[in-house]
Amino acid sequence: MNVVKFLSLCFVVLFISCKDDDDKSKVVIPEQIVIAESGLYPEGIAFDPKENVFYVSSVAKGKISKVTLDGNIETFADSPDLVSTLGMEIDKVNNRLLVCVTDPGFNQSRSTNNTVGQLAVVAVYDLETGNRVDFIQLTSGAPHLANDLIMDDEGNVYVSDSFAPSIYRIDTEGNVSTLISNDVFLPQQGNFGLNGLTYHSDGYLIVSKYDEGKLFKIPLSNPAAFNEITINRGTIPAIDGMLLTSNNTLIVASNNLGGALHKNTLFKLRSLDNWESASIENSLETGDSSFPTTFTKVGEDVYIQYARLQALVAGNNPEASDFPIVKVNF
């Protein structure tokens, strides 16, 4: 064998070896991961690509859990002041987990007269140590319910309030201010108002109003100049969580706490005018008992949490015992 052929053979063997190693190092995320814990009701979800684990909240128990890809669940954080936990987000730059802490009245062991319908806090955890590093009170009094949160490119955090017509801003130093408060966002009596929100890199938020099925565009530089996003089919009932998968594509979860007025559905929306308007491109029904709430990105894929909250609202008769995390395939 001459030298050229020998070197060529060596290169081929090395290439195949490296390719095999790369294939072995790839983590395969299942299409569905089932959380098996009775009465958990996880409303919020966030994926940590460093550990390849999901973090989920709990409306009924308050604790924050870590879920592995095979469905194993363990408690990440728990304390009496975690009455109910809802939306969550991972701060990748600072390796922190941010979680909305509130009290809609579903955790009988922790809810009190001083917290129900009033608690609005963002808890912050160090993902490496599991220690809580901050517990940021957004407001006081009633009515308030901290529902969902999102970060912008600079590290500021924005939190929706479902019982008040407000969105709060937490800057990088932990200082709280009100980004916007407007009666347009007031919830109907006994319902949820502002709910899911997402950040667009052009400098604005897209926020859902649950009770009216509307979407709003809120410029961060001038929040008072907000406008409703016109949807080609009018409204989408009971919009909960949402996620921008590209600058022009938004996916939203639709459910209903009031009963089976419509089917639990995920919608894909597209905008061609910087979210002044949007068209529904596709939809995906998720089943009568699913109650989809919030999304998380896993690489290029998107996963949705099935919270099964209709069972909790109906009095836990029977209590839901499994809560799938499901890959979204439109």
N, C-alpha and C positions, 0 to 999 in steps of 0.2 A: 504493500500500500504506500502510495507516495504521500509526501507531507501535506499537500493540499487536501487530498481525500481524508487523511487522518484528522486534520483540523476541522474539516466540514462535519465529520461524524461526531467529533467532540462537541461542536456547537449544537447539533441536533439533540444529542443526549442531554446537554445542559438546559436547552430550551424546554424540553419535555419535562425534565425534573422540576424546573422552576414553575412551570404551568401547573403541575400536579400539586406542588406546595401551595400555590396561590388558590387553587380550587379547594384544597383542604382547609385553608384559613378563612374562606368565606362562610359567614354565618347565614344559615337558611332560616328565615322567619316563616313560621307556619301561616297558612291562610286564616286560621282561627285559633285563638288561645282561650280556653274556658277557665274562668276564675270560679272555683267551687268553694264558696263560703256563704252559708245561709245568712240572709239579712244584711249583706254588705252594702248593696245599692251604690256602686261606684259611679259618680256623675262625671268626674274629671279624669283626664288621662294625659300622661306625658311619657315619651320614650327617651331613654338615655342611651345614645349610641356608644358611649364609652364602655358601659357595662352590658349592653344589649338586654336591658330590662325595661319593663313598663312600671310607672308609678301611677297609682289610682287613689282617688279620694273616697269618701264615704258619707253619704247624706245621713244615714241612720246611726252609724257608729262613731263618726268623727275622725277615726284614725286614718293614717296614711300608710298605704301598703306598697310593697315591692313585689312585682310579678315577673317570674322568669319565663322564658320562651316555652317551657313545657307545662306552664300553668301553676307552678309552685308559688304559693303566696306566703309572705312573711311581713310582719309589722315593721315599718320603717320608723314611724313616729306616732306617739300616742300620749295624750295628757288630758286632764279634765276640761281644760279650756278649749280643746278642739271639739266644739259641739257638733257642728256639721261642716264637712269640707266639700268644696265644689270645684270650680275651675282651677287648673294648675298649669305651670309653665316652667321649663328648665332654662335657667340662665347659663348658657354654655360658656360664656367668657369667664364668669366667676365661679362656675361649678356649684350652682345653688339651685334649689327647688323652691318655687314660690307658689303658695297655695291660698285660695280664698277660704276664710273661716267665717261662718255665719250661723244663723239659727232660724230655719223655717218652721221649727216646731216638731220635727220628726224623731229627735233623739230624746226620748223621755227621761233617760238616766242623767242627761247633762243639761237639758234645756231648763232655764229658770225664767221668772218674771222679768229679770233684768237683762235677759239676752234674747228672748224670742222676738223676732221681728225687729231687732235693734242691732245685733252684732254685725259689725262690718270691719274685718281685719284681714291683713295679708301676713301670713306666717312665712318665714324664710329659713331654709335649712341648708346647711353645708352637706353636699352630697357625699363627700369623702368621709366625714366623721359622723354624720347623722345628727349633729348638734343643731339645735335651733339658735340662729344668730340674730333674729329680729322678730318682732310681733307688732306690726304697724297698724295702729288704729286709724281708720279712714275718716270716721265721723262718729257722732254719738246721738243718743235719743232714738226716736222712732218716727216713721218706719224706715228701716234700712235692711238690705240683704245684698252682701257682696257676692256676686255670681260668677263672673269670669274675668280673666286678665290676659294681657298681651304686652310684649315689650317692643319698643321701637329700636332702630339701629344704634341709637346712642345709649341704650340701657335704661331709659325711662319706662315706667310701668303704668298701664292704664287699666282701671277696674270699673266694671259696670255694676250699677246698683239697680236691682229689680224692683225694689219697693219705693225708691225715690227717683226723680227724673234726672239723675246725675251720673257723670263719669268722673272718676278721680284720677289724679296723676301723682305718681311717686317718683321723685327725681333720683339721680344716682347717689345722693347723699341721704336718702330716706325721708326727705321732706314731702309732706302731703299737701296737695292743693286740689281745687275743683276745676277740672278742665272745662266742663260745661254743665249747666243745670238749666233745663228749659221745660216748661209745662207740656210741650209737645210729647215729651217722653214719659209723662205720668201714666202709670198703669191703670187699667180699668179696675173697678172695685173687686177685691178678692183675687186678682190675677197677677201675673208677672209682666213687668214692662221690659226694660233694657235687659238683654241677655248676653248672647255671644258677641264677641268682637274680634277683629283681626286687623293687622297693620299692613298698609301698602307702602312700599319703599318710596313712592312719590310724596310721602308726607301727610297721609291722612288715615283715619280709622274707618272701617266699615263695621257697623253695629246693627244688631237685630233688635226688634221690639216684638217680644213673644206674643203678646195678646192681640196684636193687630196684624202680625205677619208681614211687617215692613222692614226694609233695610234703609239705613241712613249713611251718608258719607259725611265725615266730620274732619275738616282740615285742621291740622294741629297748630298751624300758624295763625289761624283765625277761626276758632271753633264756632263762633256765632254765625258763620256763613255756611252752616251745614245745610244739606238738602236731602230729601227722600230720593232714593234710587228707584226709578221707574222700571218695574218688572213687566215683561210683555204679557204675562197672564194675570196681572193685577197684583195679588198678594200670594204669599206662601204661608199657609196656616202654621202657627206655633213654631216659629224659627228658634232653634236652640243654638247649638254650637256651629261654628263656621271656620273655614280655613281657605286662605288663598293658596292655590297650588301653582299658580303663575300670576303674572301681573294682570292678566285678562280673564283668569278662570277662578271661580269661587265655588266651593261646595258647602252646602248647608244641611243641617239635620232638622227634620220636621217631626214633631211628636205632639201629644196632647194630654195634658193632665186632667182635662175635663171629661174625658171619655172617648169612646170610639166614634168621633165625628168624622174622622178620615183615617187613612192608613198611615202608619209610621213610614216615612219616606226620606231618602237622601236625594238632593237635587244638585245638579251641576249647572252653574250659570256662567255665561260669558258676556263680557262687555267690550264694545268697540269704541267707546267714547270716554275712557278713563272713569268708568263707574258713575256716569250721570244716569245711565240706563243699563239694563241687563236683559238677556234672553235666557230662558231655560233651555238648555241643550239636551239634557237627559235626566232621567229619574230612576230610582231603584227602591222598590218596596222592601222593607226589612222584616216584616212579620208582625202580627198583632201584639205579641208580648215583648217585643224587643226594646222599645222606647230608646232610640238612639239619642245620644246627647252630644258628646264632644269628640273631636278628631285629634290625631297626632301624626306627624310625619315620621316614617321609618325609611330612611334612605330616600329613594324616589317614590316610594309607596305611601299610601295613606291608610290608617286604621281608625275604626270607629268603636266607641264603647257602647255596648248595650246595657243600659242601667236598670231596666225593668221596673221603673219607678211607679208604674200603674199599680203594681202589687202593694207597694208601700202606702200609696195614697188610699187604696181600698181597704186598708186596715190589716195588711199582712195575713189575709185569709184566702189562700195559703201564702206563706212567706216565700219569696223567690230565693232560690238556692244556687243558681248558676248564672254567671254574667260574662258572656262572650266578648272578646276583643276580636273584631273581624276586619279583614282586609277589604277595602272598598274597591270593587270591580264594576265600573259602569259599562 
